[in-house]
Amino acid sequence: MTIPVDIAALSARAAAMIEALGAISSTPDSLTRLFLTPEHRRAADLVAGWMGEAGLGVSEDALGTVRGSWHPAGPQAPRLLIGSHIDTVVNGGKYDGSLGVILGILAVEAVARSGLAPAYGIDVLAFGDEEGTRFPTTLSSSAACAGVFLPSSLDARDGDGISLAEALRAYGTNPDDIAASAYDPSRVLAYIEAHIEQGPVLEAEGVPLGVVTAIAGASRLSVTVTGEAGHAGTVPMRLRRDALAGAAEMALAIERLARAGTDGMVATVGRMHVEPGSVNVIPSRVVFTVDLRSASDASRRAALTQFGRDAHRIAEQRGLGVVISAFHEVATVPCYRDIQLRLSDAVSTLGQRAPLLPSGAGHDGQAMAKLCPVGMLFVRCKGGISHNPAEYASPEDMGMAAAALIRFIERFQQPPFNGGTSGARM
């Protein structure tokens, strides 16, 4: 069965829904919507209303995830999960996360009203805590659904000293019920997430949609370089032990490694603290950070090893000390190969080409991959801008993405999908 799709109508509805959800903010002239706040409640209620209007059964779990359920084969049938998040960063954009929730609702509504009756059900999920902006608990909502929520996270506190457990109770949920929020892995087929690309590749390619190959793994380092302070006017260049000059050379070393790397490798030196920080004193100590990401854990680890060698060589040549410590490590999450092919096929039925590309940003799929196979559909965004009020995806591209999800769903069991929850996901 081929479901008729009206891309223009889908575009208009997606744009209107984005504007409505984007108007819910704690700040009047920008978009800030944090986890378990009154704004989160208003957004969750709006999304729940849309789900109900689409003919979905609506519920909310103990972490505040809104679930819209369509179960044509009964509640015991296996389920396909489609979702994203409705929280934002401070002064964020309208499309990050919210677009995926809206597209999921529109797609499932179209499929449900078409008369198609697959042998599986679909749950649309609106997670509340992907960004980790209010609490240091990134992906807590999807972790609960995947059955990997850490109870110790309940002790995390926000800037006002409120614990996550206290905030959940104030929001109207019971932290004691979190374990019951987890899906049974034996009854979940896959998790699909549509999301703005948050980068410039699709725009440069001139295409509206892309298919994600993997959610990149990430390593974050703190690098401390020590030298010797001295008078800026009296110490000859050949006798200096300038910590900042050494740190700058190390920063260029990690940049070279990333440029020569594969699998979408990127490196960023985002912070640098210089001591003593005086205009006429040679820097004696510098602390800087490195954020290194790649869709291949092996490539990322090899680059980290080489950076360590380069940094110590630079330090030795300049008479400096260097200490490198890792403070964050996340493994790559490969997207399931069969899902990649099915998403690509869905896009091609619309007369479009969908490039394969990795995601350098983190997503709820990282947590959901511990439950089931995952796949992601990227939507072009203007200038690659995200986490910014200027974030934008055109109505036409949003409509095309909704249509692609409809095509994906209608063909999901042709041939039957048998991803399972174990084995390689490439």
C-alpha positions in Angstrom: 0.0 0.0 0.0 1.3 3.4 -1.0 0.0 6.2 1.3 -0.8 9.4 -0.5 1.3 12.3 0.8 0.7 16.0 0.5 4.1 17.5 1.1 2.8 21.1 0.9 0.2 20.3 3.6 2.8 18.5 5.8 5.1 21.5 5.3 2.5 24.0 6.5 1.5 21.9 9.5 5.1 21.3 10.6 5.9 25.0 10.3 2.8 26.0 12.4 3.6 23.4 15.0 7.2 24.6 15.3 6.1 28.1 15.8 3.6 27.1 18.5 6.1 25.0 20.4 8.8 27.6 19.9 6.6 30.2 21.6 6.9 28.4 24.9 9.9 29.9 26.7 10.9 31.1 30.1 12.3 34.2 28.5 10.2 36.6 26.4 12.6 37.5 23.6 14.5 34.2 23.2 13.9 30.4 23.6 14.8 28.7 26.8 12.8 25.7 27.9 14.5 23.6 30.6 13.7 20.2 32.0 10.9 19.9 34.6 10.1 23.6 34.5 6.6 25.2 34.0 7.7 25.8 30.4 8.4 22.1 30.0 5.0 21.3 31.4 3.3 23.6 28.9 5.3 22.2 26.0 4.5 18.6 27.1 0.8 19.4 27.4 0.8 20.9 23.9 2.5 17.9 22.4 0.2 15.6 24.3 -2.8 17.5 22.8 -1.3 17.1 19.3 -0.9 13.4 19.8 -4.5 13.0 21.0 -5.7 14.9 18.0 -3.7 12.6 15.7 -5.6 9.6 17.2 -2.8 8.4 19.4 -3.1 7.1 23.0 -1.3 9.5 25.3 0.7 8.8 28.5 3.6 10.2 30.4 6.3 8.3 32.2 8.2 9.0 35.4 10.8 11.1 33.7 8.2 13.2 32.0 8.5 11.7 28.6 5.2 12.1 26.7 4.3 8.9 24.7 1.9 8.8 21.9 0.9 5.2 21.1 -0.7 3.7 18.0 -1.1 -0.1 18.3 -3.2 -1.5 15.4 -2.0 -5.0 16.2 -2.7 -4.8 19.9 -0.6 -3.7 22.9 1.4 -6.9 23.0 2.7 -6.5 19.4 6.3 -5.3 18.9 6.9 -1.6 18.6 8.7 0.9 16.5 9.8 4.0 18.5 10.1 7.4 16.9 11.1 10.4 18.9 13.3 13.3 20.0 13.4 15.9 22.7 11.5 19.1 23.6 14.0 20.7 26.0 16.4 23.4 24.7 19.6 25.0 25.7 19.6 28.5 27.1 18.8 30.9 24.2 18.4 28.0 21.8 16.6 27.4 18.5 13.1 26.2 17.7 14.0 23.1 15.6 16.6 21.2 17.7 14.7 18.2 19.0 11.2 19.6 18.7 11.2 19.0 14.9 11.7 15.3 15.4 8.8 15.0 17.8 6.5 17.0 15.4 7.6 14.9 12.3 6.9 11.7 14.2 3.4 12.8 15.1 2.6 13.9 11.6 4.0 10.7 10.1 2.1 8.4 12.4 -1.1 10.3 12.0 -0.9 9.9 8.3 -0.2 6.2 8.5 -2.9 5.6 11.0 -5.5 7.4 9.0 -4.6 5.7 5.8 -6.0 2.4 6.9 -2.6 0.6 6.9 -2.6 -2.0 9.7 1.0 -3.3 10.2 1.8 -6.1 12.6 3.6 -3.8 14.9 2.7 -0.6 16.8 4.4 2.8 17.0 5.2 5.0 20.0 6.1 8.6 19.4 8.3 9.8 22.2 8.9 13.4 23.4 11.8 13.3 25.7 12.3 16.1 28.3 16.0 15.9 29.1 18.4 15.5 26.2 20.4 18.7 26.6 21.3 18.3 30.3 21.1 22.1 30.7 19.3 22.3 34.0 20.8 19.2 35.6 24.1 17.4 34.7 21.9 14.5 33.6 22.1 14.5 29.8 19.9 11.9 28.1 18.2 10.9 31.4 14.7 10.7 29.7 15.9 8.3 26.9 18.0 6.4 29.4 14.9 5.7 31.5 13.1 4.3 28.4 16.2 2.2 27.5 16.4 0.8 31.1 19.8 2.3 31.8 18.9 5.3 34.0 21.3 5.7 36.8 19.5 6.1 40.2 22.4 8.3 41.4 21.3 10.9 38.9 18.3 11.6 41.2 20.8 13.4 43.6 22.0 15.8 40.9 21.2 19.4 41.6 20.4 22.4 39.5 21.8 25.9 40.0 19.2 26.6 42.7 20.1 23.5 44.7 17.0 21.6 43.7 17.7 17.8 43.2 16.3 15.9 40.3 14.2 13.8 42.6 12.7 17.0 44.1 12.0 18.5 40.7 10.3 15.3 39.4 7.9 15.3 42.4 7.2 19.0 41.9 6.5 18.3 38.2 4.0 15.6 39.2 5.8 12.4 38.7 7.2 9.8 41.1 10.9 8.9 40.9 10.1 5.5 42.4 8.4 4.6 39.1 11.4 5.2 36.9 12.3 1.6 36.5 8.8 0.9 35.2 9.4 3.4 32.4 11.8 1.1 30.7 10.7 -0.7 27.5 11.0 -4.5 27.2 13.8 -5.0 24.7 12.2 -8.1 23.3 9.2 -6.0 22.2 11.0 -3.1 20.6 12.0 -3.2 16.9 14.0 -0.1 16.5 14.3 3.6 17.4 14.2 6.3 14.7 14.9 10.0 15.2 14.5 12.8 12.7 16.7 15.8 13.6 18.1 19.0 12.0 21.6 18.3 10.9 23.2 21.0 13.1 25.9 21.3 10.5 26.4 22.6 6.9 26.9 19.4 4.9 23.4 18.9 3.5 23.2 22.6 2.6 26.5 22.4 0.8 25.3 19.2 -1.0 22.1 21.0 -2.1 19.8 18.3 -0.7 17.1 18.4 2.0 17.7 15.1 3.8 20.5 12.9 4.9 20.9 9.5 6.5 23.1 9.2 9.6 25.8 6.4 9.6 26.8 6.8 13.3 26.6 9.2 16.2 30.2 10.1 16.8 32.1 9.1 19.9 33.8 11.9 21.8 36.8 12.4 24.0 37.4 15.5 26.1 40.8 16.3 27.6 42.2 18.9 30.0 45.8 19.7 29.1 48.0 21.6 31.6 51.2 23.1 30.2 53.8 24.6 32.7 56.7 26.8 32.0 58.3 29.7 33.8 57.1 33.3 34.2 59.5 36.1 33.3 59.7 39.7 32.3 58.4 40.2 28.8 61.2 42.7 28.0 64.3 41.1 29.5 64.2 37.3 28.8 65.6 36.5 25.3 63.4 34.4 23.0 65.9 31.6 23.0 65.8 31.3 26.8 62.1 31.4 27.3 59.9 28.6 28.7 56.6 30.1 27.4 53.7 27.9 28.4 51.3 29.7 26.0 53.5 29.3 23.0 53.8 25.6 23.7 50.0 25.3 24.3 49.4 27.0 21.0 51.7 24.6 19.2 49.8 21.7 20.8 46.5 23.1 19.7 47.7 23.2 16.1 48.9 19.6 16.5 45.4 18.4 17.4 44.0 20.4 14.5 46.4 18.8 12.1 45.5 15.3 13.3 41.8 16.0 12.9 42.3 17.4 9.4 44.2 14.3 8.4 41.7 12.0 10.1 38.9 10.0 8.7 35.3 9.1 9.7 34.3 12.7 10.1 36.9 13.5 12.7 36.8 17.0 14.2 38.8 18.6 17.0 38.2 21.8 19.0 40.2 23.7 21.6 37.3 25.6 23.2 38.8 26.9 26.4 42.2 28.2 27.3 43.2 29.7 30.7 46.5 31.6 30.9 48.5 32.4 34.0 49.5 34.9 35.3 47.6 36.7 32.5 49.5 39.9 32.4 50.4 41.8 29.3 54.1 42.1 30.3 54.7 38.7 31.8 55.7 35.5 30.0 52.9 32.9 30.7 53.9 30.3 33.2 50.9 28.0 33.1 48.2 27.3 30.6 45.2 24.9 30.9 43.2 24.2 27.8 40.6 21.7 26.7 40.4 19.4 23.7 37.1 18.0 22.3 37.8 15.2 19.8 35.0 13.4 17.9 34.9 10.7 15.3 32.4 8.2 13.9 35.2 5.6 14.5 36.4 4.8 18.0 39.5 3.3 16.6 40.4 6.4 14.7 39.6 8.6 17.7 41.8 6.6 20.0 44.6 6.5 17.5 44.5 10.3 17.2 44.4 10.7 21.0 47.5 8.5 21.3 49.3 10.5 18.6 48.3 13.8 20.2 49.8 12.6 23.5 53.1 11.9 21.8 53.1 15.2 19.9 52.3 17.2 23.1 55.1 15.6 25.1 57.6 16.1 22.1 56.6 19.8 22.0 57.0 20.2 25.7 60.4 18.6 25.7 61.6 20.8 22.9 60.5 23.9 24.7 61.5 22.9 28.2 58.0 22.7 29.4 55.9 20.3 31.5 52.6 18.8 30.2 49.9 16.8 31.9 47.0 15.4 29.9 43.9 14.1 31.6 40.6 12.8 30.1 37.4 13.9 31.8 34.7 12.7 29.3 34.5 9.7 27.1 31.5 8.5 25.0 31.7 5.6 22.5 30.5 5.8 19.0 27.0 4.6 18.3 26.8 3.1 14.8 23.4 3.4 13.2 21.9 0.0 12.1 22.8 -0.7 8.5 19.4 -2.1 7.5 17.7 1.1 8.9 20.1 3.3 6.9 19.2 1.4 3.7 15.4 1.7 4.5 15.7 5.4 5.2 17.7 6.0 2.0 15.1 4.1 0.1 12.2 6.1 1.6 13.9 9.3 0.6 14.6 8.1 -2.9 10.9 7.3 -3.5 10.3 11.1 -3.1 12.8 11.8 -5.9 15.5 12.9 -3.6 19.1 11.8 -2.8 20.1 11.3 0.8 23.8 11.5 1.5 25.3 9.3 4.2 27.0 11.3 7.0 27.9 10.9 10.6 26.4 13.0 13.4 29.1 14.9 15.4 26.5 16.0 18.0 25.0 13.8 20.6 21.4 12.5 20.5 18.9 10.5 22.4 19.8 7.6 20.1 23.0 7.1 22.1 20.9 6.0 25.0 18.3 4.2 23.0 21.0 2.1 21.3 21.3 0.2 24.5 17.7 -0.9 24.0 17.4 -1.5 20.3 18.8 -0.7 16.8 18.8 3.0 16.0 18.6 5.1 12.9 18.5 8.8 12.2 17.2 11.1 9.4 18.9 14.5 9.1 17.1 17.6 7.9 19.0 20.4 6.3 19.3 23.6 8.4 20.3 27.0 7.2 24.0 27.7 7.5 24.5 24.7 9.7 23.5 26.9 12.7 22.1 25.3 15.8 21.9 26.0 19.6 21.2 29.6 18.4 18.0 31.6 17.8 19.0 31.8 14.1 18.5 28.0 13.8 16.2 27.3 10.8 14.8 24.6 8.6 12.5 25.4 5.7 8.9 24.3 5.7 9.6 22.5 2.4 12.4 20.4 4.0 10.3 19.6 7.0 7.5 18.4 4.8 9.9 16.3 2.8 11.2 14.7 6.0 7.6 14.0 7.2 6.9 12.3 3.9 10.1 10.3 4.1 9.1 9.0 7.6 5.7 8.0 6.2 7.3 6.1 3.4 9.7 4.5 5.9 6.9 3.3 8.1 4.7 1.9 5.3 7.6 -0.1 4.0 9.1 -1.1 7.3 8.0 -4.7 7.2 8.6 -5.1 3.4 10.7 -7.3 3.8 10.1 -7.8 7.5 12.6 -6.0 9.7 14.5 -8.3 12.1 17.1 -6.1 13.7 17.0 -7.6 17.2 18.9 -6.0 20.0 22.2 -7.7 19.8 25.0 -8.1 17.3 26.7 -5.5 15.1 24.6 -2.5 14.3 26.6 -1.4 11.2 
